[in-house]
């Protein structure tokens, strides 16, 4: 089980190119490398002219294809680049343009349920806000029956106004083809955020007729 989740790093996706170009500044029919349907379907809503090419492998090999001119740009997680010490040639994609993957930027620590001693040690590393936020995102994904191949994105953020805490929840889901597409935001009461996130996922699933 997940014993704790560390304080979240950057949640954003980025567009990596030799010239640090913005998405809307790419030339027409540029080739974008990504194997993520979530990223592809969201970008196509903004730039239907772009051409997508499946891209796998480690970060260095992906960046190498841009450097060799085989691909104009690639989409990567900013947190991964930062952890590798790469801080150049990319432009962050705004949350309103690209909803990230569930849990993006967060590191979860998993422990055997029978190992109570290690579990208690790992609990001390938990960041409560990140744990709550990621748990809401995971509840949304679970309700959609999502997997790593499903076009789903979610980002929850605790917002404190005075003494009251709420959850700002940004979400995206689509059919595989991208023909049916939902991207919106909600505000949840913190005390009931898990149920509200799950129910939202069920509602989105119904709207998209995913089963």
C-alpha positions in Angstrom: 0.0 0.0 0.0 1.0 3.6 -0.3 2.5 4.6 3.1 3.2 8.2 2.2 3.6 10.7 -0.7 6.5 13.2 -0.7 5.9 16.9 -1.3 5.0 17.3 -4.9 7.4 18.6 -7.5 6.3 20.4 -10.6 3.0 19.1 -12.0 3.3 20.6 -15.5 4.0 19.2 -18.9 6.5 21.0 -21.1 7.2 21.4 -24.8 10.8 20.7 -25.4 12.5 22.0 -28.6 15.8 23.4 -29.7 14.4 26.9 -29.8 12.3 26.7 -26.7 9.2 27.4 -28.7 5.7 27.9 -27.4 3.0 25.5 -28.5 1.1 28.2 -30.5 4.4 29.4 -32.1 5.3 26.1 -33.7 5.3 26.2 -37.5 2.4 24.5 -39.3 2.6 20.7 -39.6 5.4 20.4 -37.1 6.2 16.9 -35.9 5.6 16.3 -32.2 7.0 13.3 -30.4 4.8 11.7 -27.6 3.4 8.3 -26.9 0.8 9.8 -24.6 -2.8 9.9 -25.9 -3.6 12.3 -23.0 -1.1 14.8 -24.3 -1.9 14.2 -28.0 -5.7 14.7 -27.7 -5.3 17.9 -25.7 -2.8 19.4 -28.1 -4.9 18.5 -31.1 -7.8 20.6 -29.7 -5.5 23.6 -29.9 -3.3 22.7 -33.0 -5.1 20.2 -35.2 -2.5 20.8 -37.9 0.3 19.2 -35.9 1.7 15.7 -36.8 2.3 13.2 -34.0 4.9 10.5 -33.8 5.1 7.8 -31.2 8.1 8.3 -29.0 9.5 6.0 -26.4 12.8 5.5 -24.6 14.6 7.4 -21.9 14.8 11.2 -21.7 18.2 11.5 -23.3 17.2 9.4 -26.4 14.1 11.5 -26.8 15.9 14.8 -26.6 18.5 13.4 -29.0 15.9 13.0 -31.7 15.0 16.7 -31.4 18.7 17.6 -31.6 19.2 15.5 -34.7 16.2 17.2 -36.4 14.1 14.0 -36.6 11.3 15.6 -34.5 10.5 19.3 -34.1 9.4 19.1 -30.4 8.5 16.6 -27.7 6.3 16.7 -24.6 7.7 15.7 -21.3 7.0 16.1 -17.6 8.8 19.1 -16.1 9.5 17.3 -12.8 11.4 14.6 -14.6 13.6 17.1 -16.4 14.2 19.0 -13.2 15.3 15.9 -11.4 17.7 15.1 -14.2 19.1 18.6 -14.0 17.8 19.7 -17.4 16.7 23.3 -17.3 17.0 24.5 -20.9 15.1 24.4 -24.2 11.6 23.8 -22.8 8.5 25.9 -22.3 5.9 24.9 -19.6 2.4 24.3 -20.8 -0.2 26.2 -18.8 -2.7 24.1 -16.8 -5.5 25.5 -19.0 -3.8 24.1 -22.1 -2.6 20.8 -20.7 -4.1 19.0 -17.7 -1.3 16.7 -16.3 -1.5 13.0 -15.6 -2.8 11.9 -12.3 -0.1 12.2 -9.6 2.3 13.9 -12.0 5.3 15.3 -10.1 4.6 13.3 -6.9 6.6 10.4 -5.6 4.7 7.7 -3.6 6.4 5.4 -1.2 4.9 1.9 -1.2 5.3 -0.7 1.6 4.3 -4.3 2.2 1.2 -4.1 4.3 2.7 -6.6 6.8 5.8 -4.5 7.3 4.5 -2.3 10.1 7.9 -1.0 11.3 8.8 0.4 7.9 5.3 1.7 7.4 5.6 3.8 10.5 9.0 5.2 9.4 7.7 6.1 5.9 4.6 7.8 7.4 6.9 10.4 8.8 7.9 11.5 5.3 4.4 12.1 4.2 3.3 15.5 3.0 -0.4 15.7 4.0 -1.5 18.2 1.4 0.1 16.3 -1.5 -1.3 13.0 -0.2 -4.9 14.5 -0.1 -4.5 16.1 -3.6 -3.1 13.0 -5.2 -5.7 10.8 -3.5 -8.5 12.9 -5.1 -6.9 12.6 -8.5 -6.6 8.8 -8.1 -10.3 8.6 -7.0 -11.3 10.4 -10.2 -9.2 8.0 -12.3 -10.6 5.0 -10.5 -14.2 6.1 -11.2 -13.3 6.4 -14.9 -11.7 2.9 -14.9 -8.7 4.7 -16.3 -5.3 3.1 -17.0 -2.0 4.4 -18.4 -3.5 4.1 -21.9 -6.6 6.1 -21.1 -6.8 9.8 -22.0 -7.3 11.2 -18.5 -5.8 14.0 -16.6 -6.4 15.6 -13.2 -4.8 18.1 -10.9 -6.0 18.8 -7.4 -4.8 21.7 -5.3 -5.7 22.7 -1.8 -6.8 26.3 -1.5 -7.1 28.0 1.8 -9.5 31.0 2.2 -9.4 32.2 5.8 -9.9 29.1 7.9 -11.7 27.2 5.2 -9.9 24.8 2.9 -11.2 23.7 -0.4 -9.9 21.7 -3.4 -9.5 23.3 -6.8 -9.8 20.3 -9.2 -8.8 20.6 -12.9 -9.7 17.6 -15.0 -9.7 16.2 -18.5 -10.9 13.1 -20.2 -11.7 12.0 -23.7 -12.4 9.0 -25.9 -9.4 7.3 -27.5 -10.1 9.1 -30.8 -10.4 12.5 -29.1 -13.8 13.0 -30.8 -15.5 13.3 -27.4 -13.7 15.6 -25.0 -14.3 17.1 -21.6 -12.0 19.6 -19.9 -13.2 21.7 -17.0 -12.7 22.6 -13.3 -14.5 22.1 -10.0 -14.2 23.2 -6.4 -14.7 20.6 -3.7 -15.2 20.8 0.0 -12.0 19.4 1.6 -13.8 17.2 4.1 -15.7 15.3 1.3 -13.2 15.7 -1.5 -12.6 12.0 -2.1 -16.3 11.2 -2.7 -16.7 14.3 -4.8 -13.7 13.4 -7.0 -15.0 9.8 -7.4 -18.5 11.0 -8.3 -17.1 13.5 -10.8 -15.2 10.7 -12.5 -18.4 8.6 -12.7 -20.3 11.6 -14.2 -17.5 12.2 -16.8 -17.5 8.5 -17.7 -21.3 8.7 -18.3 -21.0 11.8 -20.4 -18.3 10.3 -22.6 -20.2 7.0 -22.8 -17.1 5.0 -21.8 -19.1 2.1 -20.4 
